Structures are given as structure tokens and as C-alpha cells.
Amino acid sequence: MVLDKLGSSLKETLSKIARSITVDEKLINELIKDIQRALLQSDVNVKLVFDLTKMIKERAMKEDLPSGLTKKEQLINIVHEELVRFLGGEGHKIDLNKKPFKIMMVGLFGSGKTTTSGKMAKFFMNRGKKVAIVGLDIHRPAAMDQVEQIGKKLNVKTFVNRDIKDTIKIYDSVKDQLDDFDVVIIDTAGRDALSMDLIEEIEALSRHIEPDERLLVISADIGQAAEKQASQFHESCHITGVVATKMDGTAKAGGALSACAITEAPIKFIGVGEKMDDIEQFNPPGFVGRLLGMGDLEELLEKAKVAINEEDAKDLGAKFLKGDFSLLDLYQQMEAMKKMGPLSKVMELIPGMGQLQLPKDMINVQQEKLEQWKYAMNSMTREELEDPEVISMDRVERISKGSGVDDNEVRALLKQHKQSKKMMKMFKGKDPEKMMGRMGDAKGMAEMMKGMKGMRPHKKRRMR
């Protein structure tokens, strides 16, 4: 998970609110100390931390209680709102308002600029855009090779030229061909420092190309030093935004996020893993929601759109709400889940699931089960998939032998189907949009935390 330790600390802070009998100054002071400790451990600037927690305390102590909220719910809401404001407010998304939309990537050597160019190409391709990558790094050995390899892997058109040693001439040689594309990503050369020759080259390219976005690729593991780099690049090269890479599993990412968010160069994308799909538009409300265990419905829906088309989603959703979906529908759901990424990353997007604090080994086991269950379903007949009730013990044995999956796993699959069907019947007749909206607000969050107390794994339980 992104910023795993920070997320765990903040979730525990909210759980403390849910468990408390009353909300008083003593509780608020305890929460402030917990939040300060969590942010400082994630390398966030000391002054920023104290400014943030001061605002949370002032609001918690002075604001009148809004209609319809309890004091606990109000406190959760204040924490959420102030963290969102702290990380940049509502966010800054890229609006593809012309064709071709040109994005120029800049950054220091080793920041992951070329790889990020490929990730962004995949991001826009997944949303139906025709994308090209132009390689203009004439200094780094094998830079052109890397661009071509990424293009071949993603089936993206690439434009490189090893014979010309002038970046503007390379661009001009392919300029007329770029009009056929929706998005053109321009990979430029990096340096080991923000030197004058780098600034001059980027400024000359920028004036000539006139890109719609100039994005600084910066490694999140440099922590608070990100602020200096972002500010210098913004002043010198007039960047329009930042892409923070290596966001997965680094404590220093908290420092980089907050540092960039307070500059005039807002974070627009974050890299959350090594795979080409591991890039997201930076959405502070959703990101904070994920840290607090409230989920990120917007990102979940974005991933779902890529994994499954709208018509199939509506059909599957209707069946779920009726509680009458078959194993074929469960199979379709599993296929969509696989396209959305690792189960651990999908779970943190679902409201309330982050609060369960499931052990990583348990999540890994579930991921393995999904693979086993797919093999089992591939050995079932159409009748068995459409009506699992007909699967007798003899059929379980046949499916087990045909798929190479243990018969216990086949029975576990059938049990999972029954449990899912039973759970979905609980939602029968309810408005899904109202339900999803409810899951993301402070009141819904407080109720979920209260209801999930008994669902947490017991830390002292021994495995036999």
C-alpha cells in the first residue's frame, strides 16, 4: 500500500475517535499528538505538521456542531478536510482540450522519467486515446532504445532518431506526423543537477514545441528535498505540475507529497508501483480517504471503467443487487478484479476495507485462491456455471480432477458463491448510488468503524 505506515497510524487515530465515549479537549489533544507523530515519522516538514494540527484543534474546539452530525463524526470530518487541504485541495487534473495534446516530461537523471512516460502513455491508452512518445534524450546512452522497448511493449507509436544530435531538429522531423494522435508525450534529457545547460535546453525546447503540460518527474523517496527541486524547476522551466514516482512503500513520500503540494507546481500524477499500470491521477480527497480507510471511490471507478465496460458493469451490478448472480457472473467479477490490479491495492480503494487491517499474508492467500477458482470454473459445464446448486459431490470430484485444483478449494468456491449471494441480498431494493455516497462521508465512516470492531484479526491468536 502507498504510505502503509502513515495510513495505519491515521486509521488507528480515527478508530480511537470511534471507540471514545465522549469528545472532549483531552481526546482532541491525544489525537493531535497521534497525528503529529504519524506525519513526522513520514518525513513531513515539522512546521507544516504543527500548522496543520493547530488548525485541526482550533476547528474541533470552536466550530459549532453541524446539523445531522455527532461530535465524533464532526471530528472525523475535520481531520479529513484539513488533510485534503494540506495535500493540495481538490487536485489538479489534466484536461485534454485539444489535439494533439502535448506533454513534455522533465527531471533530473534517475528520476524515472522515461518509464513514467510509458506509464502515462498506457494511462491515456486505457481511456481510449491514441498516444505517441517522442524520444528527445540525446545525452543518455540507450535512452532511445528504452523508449522503443516501452513502445513495443505497450504497442505505442514511438519517434526516435539516433543520427540527429539536435533535439529541436529531431522534433521538427516528426512534427507533421503528430497531428494524428490525441496525446503526444515528449521524453527529454535529464541531468544529475539543475544546471544552466539543462535549463537552457528545456526552455528552448519548450518555446519551440509549446507543450500544453510541462511535468516534472520527481522521486518521492527524496522526501522534503522535493520542495526545493519543484520550486527551482518551476521558477526556471515554468513547469505546470509534478509526477511523484516511487510512492509505494516509502516513508519519505509523505515529505515529498506535502512539499510539492505547497509549491506552485501541484502534483498531477503519482507512481504507485513498478508495472506500467501503476500510475494514478493525484486526487487529494481520494488519497486521504485511502489513508484513513474511507476508500477512494473515484479511483475505484476509474479502474473499473478500464477493467469492464459500462454495459457489463450495469448488468453485473443489477444481478448483485438482486442477489441472483451465477458462477459465470462471479467469474466475470474475478476477471475484472484481475485487470484492476493486485487485490491488496483494490481493497484499499473500497470504503471501509482499509479499516479491517487484514494481514498481508491473508490477502496474498485470497489472491492465490482467485487463481485456483478460475481454473476450477474453466472445468465446469455451462449448466454448472449458471446453476451451482446442481454441483453434487461427484461433480466436485470431477471438476477437481479436470482442473488440478484440490476438491476442498472447489467446495470453498461454491461456499464463497453462496456467501456472496447471501450478502448481496442484504442490498436488495436499495439505491446503489445513495449507498456508495453514504460509504464515503464522515457519518458513514464512523458507522463502519463502529461495526467493524469485532472484525479485526486478533493479534494474539495462535495458528494451529
C-alpha positions, 0 to 999 in steps of 0.5 A, a space after each residue: 500500500 502507498 504510505 502503509 505506515 502513515 495510513 495505519 497510524 491515521 486509521 488507528 487515530 480515527 478508530 480511537 475517535 470511534 471507540 471514545 465515549 465522549 469528545 472532549 479537549 483531552 481526546 482532541 489533544 491525544 489525537 493531535 499528538 497521534 497525528 503529529 507523530 504519524 506525519 513526522 515519522 513520514 518525513 513531513 516538514 515539522 512546521 507544516 505538521 504543527 500548522 496543520 494540527 493547530 488548525 485541526 484543534 482550533 476547528 474541533 474546539 470552536 466550530 459549532 456542531 453541524 446539523 445531522 452530525 455527532 461530535 465524533 463524526 464532526 471530528 472525523 470530518 475535520 481531520 479529513 478536510 484539513 488533510 485534503 487541504 494540506 495535500 493540495 485541495 481538490 487536485 489538479 487534473 489534466 484536461 485534454 482540450 485539444 489535439 494533439 495534446 502535448 506533454 513534455 516530461 522533465 527531471 533530473 537523471 534517475 528520476 524515472 522519467 522515461 518509464 513514467 512516460 510509458 506509464 502515462 502513455 498506457 494511462 491515456 491508452 486505457 481511456 481510449 486515446 491514441 498516444 505517441 512518445 517522442 524520444 528527445 534524450 540525446 545525452 543518455 546512452 540507450 535512452 532511445 532504445 528504452 523508449 522503443 522497448 516501452 513502445 513495443 511493449 505497450 504497442 505505442 507509436 514511438 519517434 526516435 532518431 539516433 543520427 540527429 544530435 539536435 533535439 529541436 531538429 529531431 522534433 521538427 522531423 516528426 512534427 507533421 506526423 503528430 497531428 494524428 494522435 490525441 496525446 503526444 508525450 515528449 521524453 527529454 534529457 535529464 541531468 544529475 543537477 539543475 544546471 544552466 545547460 539543462 535549463 537552457 535546453 528545456 526552455 528552448 525546447 519548450 518555446 519551440 514545441 509549446 507543450 500544453 503540460 510541462 511535468 516534472 518527474 520527481 522521486 518521492 523517496 527524496 522526501 522534503 528535498 522535493 520542495 526545493 527541486 519543484 520550486 527551482 524547476 518551476 521558477 526556471 522551466 515554468 513547469 505546470 505540475 509534478 509526477 511523484 514516482 516511487 510512492 509505494 512503500 516509502 516513508 519519505 513520500 509523505 515529505 515529498 507529497 506535502 512539499 510539492 503540494 505547497 509549491 506552485 507546481 501541484 502534483 498531477 500524477 503519482 507512481 504507485 508501483 513498478 508495472 506500467 499500470 501503476 500510475 494514478 491521477 493525484 486526487 487529494 480527497 481520494 488519497 486521504 480517504 485511502 489513508 484513513 480507510 474511507 476508500 477512494 471511490 473515484 479511483 475505484 471507478 476509474 479502474 473499473 471503467 478500464 477493467 469492464 465496460 459500462 454495459 457489463 458493469 450495469 448488468 453485473 451490478 443489477 444481478 448483485 443487487 438482486 442477489 441472483 448472480 451465477 458462477 459465470 457472473 462471479 467469474 466475470 467479477 474475478 476477471 475484472 478484479 484481475 485487470 484492476 490490479 493486485 487485490 491488496 491495492 483494490 481493497 484499499 480503494 473500497 470504503 471501509 476495507 482499509 479499516 479491517 487491517 487484514 494481514 498481508 499474508 491473508 490477502 496474498 492467500 485470497 489472491 492465490 485462491 482467485 487463481 485456483 477458482 478460475 481454473 476450477 470454473 474453466 472445468 465446469 459445464 455451462 449448466 454448472 456455471 449458471 446453476 451451482 446448486 446442481 454441483 453434487 459431490 461427484 461433480 466436485 470430484 470431477 471438476 477437481 480432477 479436470 482442473 488440478 485444483 484440490 476438491 476442498 478449494 472447489 467446495 470453498 468456491 461454491 461456499 464463497 458463491 453462496 456467501 456472496 449471494 447471501 450478502 448481496 441480498 442484504 442490498 436488495 431494493 436499495 439505491 446503489 448510488 445513495 449507498 456508495 455516497 453514504 460509504 464515503 462521508 464522515 457519518 458513514 465512516 464512523 458507522 463502519 468503524 463502529 461495526 467493524 470492531 469485532 472484525 479485526 484479526 486478533 493479534 494474539 491468536 495462535 495458528 494451529 
